[in-house]
């Protein structure tokens, strides 16, 4: 992997040289827009509406619109005036419990690796964080933007998740109104808890797959091979069902699934024992 950023972690008076790597990648199926009559890909050009011509990259500058139609231009020399220790430093602000940070604040994830001469200090920080079961709230500048982040232990290294600032998280007050006084019976609540218990399992991310992407790729491959593609009938609109009946059916289904898994494990143990 190629590092996206090089700098250091500021840990008290200790500076730890580190390199930052992207931890995730999008695997969406990407489409191109085509002109239907001739199937030619549609081009997207940067055109100046005043000069009526396409603008080359070297003639494009950064502009901040402080009022409607009024801009200030930010040059590279302006950005260079920002102190380098601000732009090349992951500054640890606080140590907190990870469960105190709501996932709604998380944005993107990155892996960290020590830079030259930073291995021992990096290992010290990683091990001390693991033993204290804490994460670090940090500040970092990425892509000309200062972000909050959470630095945490991940497997054998450290990971950084950038975060939204509190004023970037929308208030739930903007959600549509709904009846929050809806009453549920004790029996419904009991069955819902039982359903949650039956569906509880250790988190193993490997078992979750993108079924939509898989189906879409199968359609694409079939079209490439020249086969006829048949689409499944559209599902009918859901009917209003009784909550208790739905809970009962769900619990029975999870019980049956759990019983089948237990039976398979028993048969497997019996087979191993007779081998």
SVG drawing of the C-alpha trace seen along z (x, -y; Angstrom):
<svg xmlns="http://www.w3.org/2000/svg" viewBox="-53 -40 69 85">
<polyline fill="none" stroke="black" stroke-width="0.4" points="0.0,0.0 1.1,-3.5 1.0,-6.0 -1.5,-8.9 0.1,-11.1 3.4,-11.3 3.8,-13.0 4.0,-12.3 1.8,-11.5 2.2,-14.1 2.1,-12.0 2.9,-14.5 6.4,-15.5 7.0,-12.4 6.7,-12.7 6.3,-9.4 6.9,-9.4 4.1,-7.6 2.6,-6.9 -1.1,-6.9 -2.8,-4.3 -6.4,-4.0 -8.0,-1.2 -11.1,-0.7 -12.0,-0.8 -15.4,-1.1 -16.3,1.9 -19.4,0.4 -20.4,1.4 -19.7,-1.8 -21.7,-2.9 -20.9,-5.2 -23.6,-7.4 -24.0,-6.6 -25.8,-8.5 -28.6,-6.1 -28.8,-6.4 -25.1,-5.6 -24.0,-4.2 -21.1,-6.6 -19.9,-7.6 -21.0,-11.1 -18.2,-13.5 -18.0,-15.9 -16.1,-19.1 -15.2,-22.1 -16.6,-25.0 -16.6,-28.7 -20.1,-30.0 -18.7,-33.5 -15.8,-32.7 -17.8,-29.9 -14.8,-27.6 -13.4,-24.6 -11.0,-25.5 -7.7,-23.7 -6.6,-22.5 -3.8,-25.1 -6.3,-27.9 -8.4,-26.6 -8.0,-28.1 -9.6,-27.7 -12.3,-30.2 -14.3,-30.7 -17.8,-32.2 -18.3,-34.4 -21.4,-36.0 -23.6,-35.1 -21.4,-35.6 -18.5,-37.1 -15.3,-35.1 -11.8,-35.3 -9.1,-33.3 -6.9,-31.0 -3.4,-30.4 -1.0,-27.6 1.2,-30.2 -1.7,-31.0 -1.9,-27.4 1.9,-27.2 1.7,-29.9 -0.1,-27.5 2.5,-26.1 3.8,-22.7 3.5,-21.3 -0.3,-21.9 -0.6,-20.1 1.9,-17.2 0.9,-16.3 -1.7,-14.0 -2.2,-15.8 -3.6,-13.7 -6.1,-15.8 -7.7,-13.4 -7.9,-9.7 -11.5,-8.3 -13.4,-5.1 -14.4,-3.9 -18.0,-3.2 -18.3,-6.9 -18.0,-7.9 -21.2,-7.4 -20.6,-5.8 -22.6,-8.6 -19.4,-10.7 -17.2,-8.3 -16.3,-9.2 -13.3,-7.4 -10.8,-4.9 -7.1,-4.7 -4.2,-2.4 -1.1,-3.7 2.4,-2.3 5.6,-3.7 8.0,-5.8 11.7,-5.6 13.1,-5.6 9.6,-5.5 9.1,-1.8 9.8,-1.6 7.7,-4.7 4.9,-3.5 4.9,-0.1 5.0,-1.8 1.9,-3.9 0.0,-0.9 0.8,1.4 -0.1,-1.2 -3.4,-2.0 -4.2,1.7 -3.5,2.4 -5.5,-0.7 -8.4,0.1 -8.6,-3.5 -8.8,-5.4 -7.3,-8.8 -9.2,-11.8 -6.9,-13.5 -6.7,-16.4 -5.3,-16.0 -5.3,-18.0 -6.2,-15.9 -6.9,-17.3 -6.8,-20.9 -9.3,-20.3 -8.7,-19.8 -10.6,-16.9 -11.2,-15.3 -10.3,-11.7 -10.2,-8.6 -6.9,-6.7 -7.4,-3.1 -5.7,0.2 -6.6,2.4 -5.2,5.9 -1.4,5.5 -1.3,1.8 -3.1,-1.5 -6.1,-2.8 -7.4,-6.3 -11.1,-7.1 -11.8,-10.7 -14.9,-12.2 -17.5,-14.8 -17.6,-17.8 -20.7,-18.1 -22.1,-20.9 -21.9,-18.6 -24.2,-16.0 -27.7,-16.9 -30.2,-17.2 -32.9,-14.5 -35.4,-17.4 -35.6,-17.6 -37.1,-14.2 -40.7,-13.8 -43.1,-13.7 -44.4,-10.3 -46.4,-9.0 -43.8,-8.5 -46.5,-7.6 -47.3,-4.3 -47.9,-1.7 -46.5,1.9 -47.7,4.7 -45.5,6.5 -46.0,9.7 -44.9,8.0 -41.8,6.6 -41.0,10.0 -41.2,11.7 -39.1,8.9 -36.4,9.4 -36.5,13.2 -36.1,12.5 -33.1,10.3 -31.6,13.0 -32.1,15.7 -30.5,13.4 -27.5,12.5 -24.1,13.8 -20.5,12.8 -19.6,10.2 -17.9,11.9 -17.7,9.4 -16.6,12.2 -20.1,13.6 -21.7,10.4 -21.6,10.0 -23.0,7.4 -25.8,9.5 -27.0,6.6 -23.5,6.1 -23.2,9.9 -26.6,10.1 -25.8,7.0 -22.5,8.5 -24.3,11.8 -26.7,9.8 -23.8,7.9 -21.9,11.2 -25.0,12.8 -25.4,9.8 -21.8,10.0 -22.2,13.7 -25.3,12.9 -27.8,14.8 -31.4,13.9 -31.9,12.2 -35.1,12.7 -36.1,10.4 -37.9,11.6 -41.5,10.3 -41.8,7.2 -42.8,7.9 -46.3,6.9 -46.8,4.1 -46.6,5.4 -49.8,6.1 -50.5,4.8 -49.6,7.7 -50.2,8.4 -47.2,7.5 -47.6,10.5 -47.9,12.9 -44.8,11.5 -42.8,11.8 -44.0,15.4 -43.1,16.3 -39.6,14.7 -38.9,16.4 -39.9,19.8 -37.7,19.2 -34.7,18.3 -35.3,21.3 -35.4,23.6 -32.3,22.1 -30.5,22.4 -31.7,26.1 -30.4,26.9 -27.0,25.5 -26.8,27.4 -27.7,30.6 -25.0,30.1 -22.4,29.5 -23.5,32.7 -23.3,34.8 -19.9,33.3 -18.6,34.1 -20.0,37.6 -18.3,38.1 -15.0,36.9 -15.4,39.2 -15.9,42.3 -13.1,41.5"/>
</svg>
